[in-house]
Amino acid sequence: MRLKKAVAQRFDTEIKNIVFDLGGVLLDIDIARTLDAFRRLDIDGFSVDDIMSCRKEIFLKLETGILSPDSFIAAVREVWPASATIAESDIWQAWNAVLLDFDMSRFDLLDKLKDDYRLFLLSNTNLPHRIEYLARFAAQSGGRPFESYFERCYYSDAMHMRKPDPAIFAEVIRQSGLIPSQTLFIDDNADNISGAEKAGLNGLHLTDGAKVTDLFE
């Protein structure tokens, strides 16, 4: 299975490697679910961008691995004193509410793409989310590990940097020995696409309700 001709023609060289984003590309997410869950716990006062773009420092530190999960909980209790009486498990349940079920047809696609491309994942994520979605994926897939679909998975918290910083793309290029001009990065965030292009990658912005499965034939 290959990129649709109309998609492939956008790029100057043949694409041999594909780097996928996770949230919004391979896994649907709904940040409103987490915002609503926190409000129900009387933890309020932040926005979608505070979490998704890490405008609030504690979310940035969690997503770049500076804060451990335990330290994150302590920071939540410090920033939002009303959370002091809320069970830690309830906070994590609210935090993970953003994650929806996997559409396994997208992973069937990845299996088919392996014959023609080297496949990678690059995700802005954090350890609590990763523990949750890896477990959910194994349950949905009958035990097959999520990471088995990729040559390598890169996570912001493990790398201590995050998209859209061009440095994280440069590190993926270096560690996996990629030729940037032959590498396609797919993401649903325009800023992340810009960061990838600054690092020399080809960017494809998945938008307007398009699904990653629409890109291939």
N, C-alpha and C positions, 0 to 999 in steps of 0.2 A: 504494500500500500504506500502511496506517495502523496505529496502535496498536490492539490489540484493545480492544473496548468496555469490557471489565472492567478493563483497565489504565488507559485514558483517564479512566474515571470516578473514579479515585483523586485527580484533580487538579481544582482549583477553576476553572481557565481552560483554554481550548484550547491544546494544545501545538503550537508552531510551529517550535521549534528543538530539536535533540537533540545533546547533547555525550556522546560515547562515551569510556569508558576503553579502553585497549588490552589489557594483560595480564589474562587471565581473562574478558574480554568478547569482543574480536575476535580475540585470539590466545591460545591455550592455553599455559600455562607450567607448568614443573615445577621448583621450586627445589631439590628433592632431587637432581636431576641435576647441578646446579652444586656442591652440597655434596659429593656423591660424587666428582665430578671433581677438586675441590680436595684431598680426602683422598687420592686416588690420587697426587697430586703432592706429598704430605706437607705440604700447607698446610692446617692444621686449626685449630680453636679458635673458630669462630663458628657462629651458629645461623641458622635461617630468618629470625627477626626482625631479626637483625643486618643482613641484606641487604634483606629486603622492607620493613622499617620503618626501615631506616637507623639502627639503634641504634649501630653502630660508625661513628665519625666519617669514616673514609675512604670509606665507601659513601655517606654523606650528602653529602660534598663532591663526589663524582663525579656524583651524581644532581642536584645543584644547580649543576653547572658550575663549581664552585670549583677542582676538580682537573682538569687536562687528562689525557687518556689516559696520556701519558708520566709525568706526576706521580703518577698512580694506581699505575702499575707500580713506580715508585720507592718509594711508600708501602707497597705490599705487601711489597717486599723488606726494608724497614725493620722493619715490624711482624712479619713472619714470615721471619726470617733464613734458614731452610732453603730459601726460594724463590730464593736468590741464584744457584743453579746451574741453575734451571729456565728454559727458553727462554721468551721473552716470548710467542711464538705459542702455546705450550702453556697459558700463563696465560689468554690471551684465549679460547682454545678452551674452557677450563673455565668461564670467566665467561659465555660465550654458550650453554653447554649447557642453560640454563634455557629457551631459546626452542624451541618445538615448531613443527611445520608449520602453515601457515595452512589453515583450513577455508574454502574459497572460496565456499561457500554464504552465508556471512555477508556477503561483499562483493557478491554478487549481490543480497542484501537491500538493502544501502546504495544500489545503483543504483536500485532500485525506490522507495526512500524519498525520493529527491531531488525527486520531483515534488510532494511534500507537505510536506517539512520542509527547513530549513537544517541541514546536518550539520557537526559539528565533532569534533575529537579532542583530548582532554586526557590526557596520559600522564606519570606519573612514570617517567622513563627516563634513559638516559645515552648519550653519543655512540657508544661501542663497540657497545652493543646496537642502537642505531638503524642504524648502518652495516650491521650483520649482518642485521637483519630486513627492511630496505628491499631489500637484495640478494636475500634469499630470496624475498621477495614478488614481485619482478620476474621471478625464475626460474619461480615457480609460475603467474604470471598471463600469461606469454608476453610480458613486457616492459612491461605497463601499470604506471605508477608507483603505489605505495601511496597517496600523498597526493592523487591525482586523485579519490579517492572523497569528499573532504571540501572544504568551503569553506575551511577553514583547520585546520592541526594545531598544537597547543600542546604544547611539551615542557618538562619541569621544568628540565632542564639549560640550556636556552636562556633560560628565564625567571628562572633563579636563585631559584626558590622551588618548593615541591612541595606536593601534596595531603598531608594534609587542611587545610592552612592556608587559611582563607577568602579570604586576599588573592589567591591564584592564581585562584580562581573570579571574584573581583571584577575582576581584570585581563582575564580572558577576556570577561566581560560588557562591560567598557569598550571593549576593542579591537574587538570584533565587533558592538557596538551592539545587544546583546541585551536584551530585556525579561525579567527573571528569572522572573516568574510564568508566562511563556509558554515557558520553557525547561526541558527535562528532562535530567538528568544520570544516566547509567547506569554503575554501577561494581560490582565484586564485593567491595569493601572497605567495611565499615560505617562506619569512621572517615571515609573520604572522602565518603560520603554525608552524614554529619553536617556536614562542612565546607562542602559545597555548599549544604545547607539553611540554614546560618548566613549564607551570602551571598545568600539569597533564591531559590535555584533549587529546582525540584522534584527530589527524589532518588528513584531506583529502585535498590534493592539486589538485584543478581542473585545468588541463592544457591540452596542445596539442589539443585545440579546443573542448574539451569535454564540454557538457552542464550538468547542474545539473539534468535535467530530465533523463539523461543517467544512473544515479546511482540507480534508483528505478524500481521496477516491481510490 
